[in-house]
């Protein structure tokens, strides 16, 4: 499939396969979100506090593997081509879900989660594939398609996973196995190679697979450091959802996997409404800076309402307010792009993605330990929502930082770094929160 197919434009089915690959990966992970904490809880004889601590370790390990192996897979795809990396990732993910569906000990389940963090790191390769086969003027739309796959997956999967989890906690894992392995077999016959041999790197170099390399770029643009800090605080706060919500909803509202799945699906729908329809209008009316401050204010209020919600109905009522904080991320991203050389936009997005991964490593332990302390003390009053209050404090701090960091920031100027220029990425990275991070290694496509 190398020389024969790479010399010709890949079929439309190839792009469709990449879309389906991302969608199935998100569906597979979304299916287990409502049930994995409960499965851990079952291994611990129903101890909610210990389950929260263990789930924090699960989340930290997964994000750590993503942080280290996303650039590794990107560099491997530069050396050996996109097709083998994507297919092996699908196969490995399917076999890993099979292992997690069968294991009967918590340490083995933990190992499975580590492996899934490694094998699921192919999103950067999927982005690189799209960059290979799409003209520059159409790449933004193509990356938007991948963002749409993320959105669809996060809306549908938790509801399906919650429904299956009510039948059997292992059933969502088996559904994920079928999806991943079916996608692997389908890809064997459909997916051509997108990167010709003459365009591949001559050897694999660890310098190109270094997850910290893109962070060095931020030192060249001190004017965006404040906005980078805002995005980092937002990424920290956002982790309260995947790390504690399932156990929190069970502990405070008595919700099972099915109700949690429906609620997460509603979160996805509200996010899609904000991301897909309201951002353009809000930014058009308020401007980027005011839209950023508005989004952060809504996030602060929304998380605080989550924290004090006495019933599930109050929690649902707060969701539209909290969803409006989705305006802040794209507004901050847009303001940063005005300050950075056009040739280094891809590297900027890589740096932001690296910081998000670091937040994903730190936040699980912080939130799960906090929730474990509350549940261990058998608190059932407003204190049980302390993790959401902590998230509200983080977003509030981001609001204060954004106010001062953007007060004197030029609106449309583009800075050129003083140091030697680096040939940047041709990829236009989307600002949608659901879009997978774009790794620096893709820029050589």
N, C-alpha and C positions, 0 to 999 in steps of 0.2 A: 504493500500500500504506500510505499515511500515515493519513489521516483515516478512511477506510473500515474499516481493520482495527484501528487503534490504539484505537478506541472500544469494541471488543469484546475479551473475554479471548482471548489467543492460544491456538491449538489446542495440544493435547498434543504434536503433531508438532513444534511450535516448540521446546519444551524438549528433546525428543529430539534435534532438530537441534543444539542447543547442546552437548549431551552428546557427540554424534558429532563435532562440530567440534573440541572439545577433545581427544577421543580420537584423531582422525585427525592433528591437529597433533602430538601426542606420538608417535604411531606414525611419522609422517613423519620427525621428528627422531631418534627412537630407531633407525630403520632405518639411518641413516648414521653413527651413533656408532661401530660397529665398523670402518667402512671409511674414514672421512674421513682419519684420521691416516696410513693406508697409502697413500691416494691422494696425499696431500701428499708422502709419502716417495718415491713413484714419480716425482713431478716433480723430486725432488732426487737422482735416481740412487741411491736406497737409503741416503742419509746419514741415520742415525737422529738424530744430534745436531742437525743443521740442521732436520730434520722436527719435532723437539720444540720448537725455538725458534719456528718458523713456526706450529705448532699453538697455541702460547701466544698469539701475535698474533691468530690466528683466534678463539680463545676470548675474549680480552679485547675485541676489536672487537664480537663478538656481544653480550656482556653490556653493553658501553657503549651499544649501540643499544637494548637492552632498557631500560636505566636511563633513557634520555632519551625514548624514544618510547612506552613504556607509558602514562605520564600524558598524553602528547599525544593518543594514540588515545582514551583515556578522555574527555578534554575535547572532542575532535571528536565523539564519540558523544553527549555532552551537548547539543551544538549542532545536529547534523544527524541524530541518531537512531542506534540501534544497528545496524539492518539494513545500511545501506550500508558502515559501517566493517567489520563482520564479513565481509561478502561480498567487499569489495575486499581484505581481508587474505587470505582464502582464495585469491582469484585471483592476487594478487601472490606468495604463497608458492609456488603451483604453477608459475608462470612462472619464479620464481627457481630452483626445483629443476631445471627444464628447462634453464636456463642452466648450472647447475653440472654437469649430466649431460653437457653438450656441450663445455664449454670445454677447451682444451688448454694453457693457460698458468696458472701459479700466481697471478699478479696478478689475473687474471679470476676465478679460483676464490675468491680473497680478497674481491673485490668482491661476489661472489654471497653469501658468508657475511655480509657487512655488510647487504645487502639483506634476507636472511632474518631478521636480528636486528630489522630495522624492521617487516617484514610480520608477524612472529610475535608482535608486541606486543599482540595483540588479546585476551589472556586477561582483562585488566581489563574490556574491553567485554563479554565473555562473562559475567563475574561481574555486571556492571551489568544485563545482560539478565535474568538469573535474579532479581535483586533487583526488577526492574520487574514481573515477572509472578507472583511468589511472595509469599503472605502472610507477615508478619514471623515468625509462630510456626512456619513451615515452611522458613524460609530456611536454617537450619543443616543440615537434611537435604538441601536442594537443593545447598548448597555441598559437602556430603559426597559427593553424587553426582559433582560435578566432580572432587573429590579421588580418587574411585574410578576415574574415567576416566584420570587421571594414573597411578594405580597399575597399571591394566590395560595401558596403553600402554607403561610402562617394563618390565613383565614380558615382554610378547610381542615388542615391536619389536626389541630387540637380538638376540634369538635368530633372528628372521626375517632381519634385516639381515646377521647373520653368515653365515647359510646362503646368502643371495643373493650376498654378497660373495665367497664361495669360488668361485662360478661366474664372476662378473665384478664388479670393483670399482665399476662404474658402474650396475649393475643396481638396487641399493637406491635410487639417486637417481630412476631411472625409475619405480619402484614408488611413491615419494613424490609424483612428478608426477601419476600416475594418481589417487592418493588425494585430493590437494588439489583438483584440477580437477573431479573427480567430485563432491566435496562442494560446490564452488561452484555447479555446475549444479543439483544437488539443492536447494540453499538458495534459488535463484532462484524455485522453484516452491512451496517449503514454508514458508520463514521469513517471518512477518509482522513488522511494526515493533512494538516493545514500548513505545516512549516517545512519547506523544502530543505534538503540536506545542505545546500549551499548557503542557507541563511542561519544554520544552527551554529551555536558556539562550538569551537574546536574541542573544548574539554570542560568538565564540570569544575567550577571554582567555588570554594567556600566563601570567598569574598562577596560573590554575587548572591549567596544564600544567607547572608548575615541579616537577621531581623532588625538589628540595631542600626544598620547602615543608613536607612532612609531618615532616621532621626537627626543625623548630622546636618541635614539640609536646614533644619529650623534655626540653627545658629546663624545662618546667612541672611535670615529675614526677621530681625528682632521686632519689627512692627506688627507681626502676626502672632507673636507669642501669647499675648493676652487672649486672642480668639482661640488659639490652640488650647489654652488652659480652660476656656469655657467648654469646648467640646470634650475635653478630658473629664471635667466634672459631670457633664451630661452623661457620658458613657458610664461613669461610676454609678450615678443615680439609676440609670436604666436597668442595671443588673439586679435591682430589687425584684423585678418581675420573674426572671427565670430561676433565681436562687431561693426565694422564700414564698412566692405567691401560693403555690400548690399546698404546702403545709400550713401556711397562714390561713387560707380559706377553709381548710378542713378544721383547723383548731378553733377559729373564731366563728365561722358561719355554719360549720358542719357539712360543707360541700364535698361531694365525692368527685371522682374523675370526670364524670359526665358533665356536671355543672361547671367545673373548672374549665373543661374543654370548650363549652359554649361561651363562657365569659372571655376566654382568650381569643376565641373567634370574633367576638364582638369588639375586642381591642383591635384586632386586625382590620375589621371593617371600618371602624372609626379612623384608624391610622390611614387607611387607603383613601377615605374621603378627604382627610386633611392634606395628605401628600399629593393626591391626584387632582383635587379640585379647588381647594381653598388657598393653598400657598401662593399661587400666582396672583389671586385677587387681593390677599392680605398684603403682600409685598408691594403690589401696585398702588394700594391706597396709603399704606403707612411708610413705605420706603424700607430699605434693608435694615437699617439700624433700629428703627422703631419696631419692625416686625420681630427682630431678634429679641428685644426687650419684652415685647408683648408675649412671645412664646415662652420665654423663661418665667415670666410672671404667672402665666397660666399653669406651667409645670409646678411651680412652687405651691400655688393654691391647690391644684389638683392632688398632688401627693399628700398634702396636709389633710385634705378632705378624706382621702383614703385612710389615713392614719386614725382619724377619729370616727369613721363610719361605724355606727353601732349595729347595723344589719346589712345584709347583702343588698337590699334595695337602695340604701344610702350609698353603698359602694358603686352600684351601677349608675346612680344619678351623678356621681362625681366623674364618671368616665369621659363624657364629652369635654369637660373642662380640662382634664389631664391630657386628652388627645391633642388639644391645640398647642401643646408644647412642641409638637412635631414641626411647627413653623420655624423654631429657633435654629435647628441644625442646618437646613438649607440656606437660611439667611446668613449664618456665620460662615458657611462654606463659600457663598458668593462673595462676601466681603473680603475673605482671605484671597480669593483668586484675583481680585483687583490689585493686590499688593505684591504678587509673585510673578516672576518672569514667565511668559507663556510656555517657554520650553521646559519648564520645571513643574508644570501643573500636576503631571502624573506622580512625580516624586513627592510633591506636597501631599497628595491623597494617600500615598504609601506611608508617609510619616504619621498622618492622622489615624490611619488604620492600625499602625503599630501601637500608638498610644491607646487606642480602643482595646487592643488585645491586652495591654498592660493593665488597663482598668478591669478587664475581664478576669485577670489573674488575682488582683487585689480584692475586688468587691465581694466575691462569694464568701470568703472567710469572714469578712467584716459583717455582712448581713446575716449569714447563717448563725454565727456565734452570738450575735445580738438577739436573734429570734430564739435561739436555744436557751439563752439565759432567761428570757421572759417565760417561755413555756415550762422550763424547769421549775420556776417559782410559782407555777400554776396561776398566773395572772390572766384574768378574763375581762378586764376593764379596758379603758382606752390605752393603757400601756402596751397592750398586745400589738398595737399598730406602730410601735416605735421604729421598726425598720423603714416604714414609709415616711415617718417623720424625719428620719435620718436622710432619706432621699430628698425630702423637701428642703432640708438645710443645705444639701449639696447644690441643688438647683438654685436656691436663693443666693448662695455664694457665687454661683456662675452669673446670676443677674447683676450682682454688685460689680464683679470683675468686668462684665461686658459693658456696663455703664461707663466705667473709667477707661477701659481699653479702646473703646470706639469713639470717645468724646472728640478727639482731634484727628481721627483717622481719615485720610483722604478717601473720597467715595469711589473714584474711578482710576486713580493713578496706578501704574504698574511699575514695580520696582525691578531693577536689574541688580543682581548681587555683585558686591565689590570683588569677590574672589573670581577665579577663572570660571567661565560659563561651562555648564555641563549639558550635553545634548540630552534633552528631556524626552519625556514620553509623548507619543502622538495620541495616546488614548485620552479622551475627554472623560474624566471620572464623574459619574453622576452624583448628585448630592442626596439622593434618597437614602433614608436610614436603612431600608431593607436591602439595599444593594450590597453584594459581597465586596470586600476590600480588593483594590487593584494593587498588585504587587509591583515593585520596581522592575523585577525581571521581565515583566511583560513589555516594557518599553523597547526592548530590543527586537520585538517581533517584526 
